[in-house]
């Protein structure tokens, strides 16, 4: 089974520029997550989608970050304009909720996009 | 205060040693608990779930103490391949939100 795919793997931009990241979740997974992981910290949830609807975006800096999952499969995360403090790894994850076996919370992470803002 | 707190380490231990990591969480409404493992410059991967009754998987044992809001991970007979960052994770809320600790770095020495 193919895992979560992300691109690009690395991106270097100057502050105030724009950048976009792409994620393709595991086939059939309805829930998709974007996390930001700053060096030395654990991942922090930015936004969670259930199919193409937003479930939680409480920690997304909406003045500069946006995300969409138009057809309930792939997703893009955009930063416009970028700041120095946005330098981090952006991780996409997906999960499948299996109610027959109780709640299954395992999230499968993609390899991440390492963003450097100079 | 962070919602999930871990000792960042690093823990430097020789091969064969037993090492224990601890984690505390502040939200008593947290409903599920996990340990994830993250290798250097890689993505996090689920290591094991944590239950009040204890959960053992080979050399790894996880334990939850809800009264003290405390989670532990014990690794016996450490291997070089166990070197990684171990992330304590708490799940809460109707959306099953994962809250990660900062991680504890383990370095197993030959």
Interface residues (C-beta under 8 A of the other chain):
Chain A: X40 X41 X42 X43 X44 X45 X48 X55 X56 X91 X103 X105 X106 X107 X109 X110 X111 X112
Chain B: X4 X8 X32 X34 X42 X43 X44 X45 X46 X87 X91 X93 X95 X96 X97 X98 X100 X101 X102 X103
